[in-house]
Amino acid sequence: MIEFDKTDIQLINDVWAFLSTCGDSYLVDDALSIESKNQLKGWLLYESEGHSDRYFHDLDLLEQAVYVKKGVAKYE
């Protein structure tokens, strides 16, 4: 389970807003299976871009790493 800090409020709000509007129960399960804040940041960035062909966990490791890096840059 991810432990959040007070400084993670923007990330938490963005995840909540995305999951509230996405309408895909798989994405909720997907978000709950993530084990680190950095991976959550990459997941949120990827899924919020609206890729309908693949989920974040279907990406290969390099593709995931690119989104994690972009997500960390956005939320730090």
C-alpha positions as CSV (number, residue, x, y, z in Angstrom):
1,M,0.0,0.0,0.0
2,I,1.3,3.4,-0.9
3,E,1.8,5.9,2.0
4,F,1.1,9.4,0.9
5,D,2.5,12.6,2.4
6,K,0.8,16.0,2.8
7,T,2.7,17.2,-0.2
8,D,1.0,14.6,-2.4
9,I,-2.4,16.3,-2.4
10,Q,-2.2,17.3,-6.1
11,L,-1.5,13.7,-7.1
12,I,-4.3,12.4,-4.9
13,N,-6.8,14.9,-6.3
14,D,-5.8,14.1,-9.8
15,V,-6.1,10.4,-9.3
16,W,-9.5,10.8,-7.6
17,A,-10.7,13.1,-10.4
18,F,-9.6,10.7,-13.1
19,L,-11.1,7.6,-11.5
20,S,-14.3,9.4,-10.8
21,T,-14.9,10.2,-14.5
22,C,-13.2,7.3,-16.3
23,G,-16.1,4.8,-16.1
24,D,-13.7,1.8,-16.4
25,S,-13.7,-0.5,-13.4
26,Y,-10.5,-2.2,-14.6
27,L,-8.7,1.1,-14.2
28,V,-9.8,1.3,-10.5
29,D,-8.3,-2.2,-10.0
30,D,-5.3,-1.2,-11.9
31,A,-4.7,1.9,-9.8
32,L,-5.1,-0.1,-6.6
33,S,-2.5,-2.6,-7.6
34,I,0.2,0.0,-8.0
35,E,2.9,-0.2,-5.3
36,S,4.8,3.1,-5.5
37,K,4.0,6.7,-5.9
38,N,6.3,7.1,-8.8
39,Q,4.6,4.3,-10.7
40,L,1.2,5.9,-9.8
41,K,2.4,9.2,-11.3
42,G,3.4,7.4,-14.6
43,W,0.1,5.4,-14.6
44,L,-2.0,8.5,-14.2
45,L,-0.2,10.4,-16.9
46,Y,-0.5,7.6,-19.3
47,E,-4.2,6.7,-18.6
48,S,-5.3,10.4,-18.5
49,E,-3.9,10.8,-22.1
50,G,-6.8,8.5,-23.2
51,H,-5.0,5.6,-24.8
52,S,-7.8,3.2,-25.7
53,D,-5.6,0.5,-27.3
54,R,-3.6,-0.6,-24.2
55,Y,-3.6,-0.2,-20.5
56,F,-0.5,1.0,-18.6
57,H,0.3,-2.5,-17.4
58,D,0.2,-3.8,-21.0
59,L,3.1,-1.5,-21.9
60,D,6.6,-3.0,-22.0
61,L,9.0,-2.0,-19.2
62,L,10.8,0.8,-21.2
63,E,7.5,2.4,-22.2
64,Q,6.3,2.3,-18.6
65,A,9.7,3.9,-17.5
66,V,9.2,6.8,-19.9
67,Y,5.8,7.6,-18.4
68,V,7.0,7.2,-14.9
69,K,9.8,9.7,-15.6
70,K,7.4,12.1,-17.1
71,G,4.9,11.6,-14.2
72,V,7.6,12.2,-11.6
73,A,8.6,15.4,-13.4
74,K,5.0,16.6,-13.5
75,Y,4.2,15.9,-9.8
76,E,7.5,16.9,-8.1
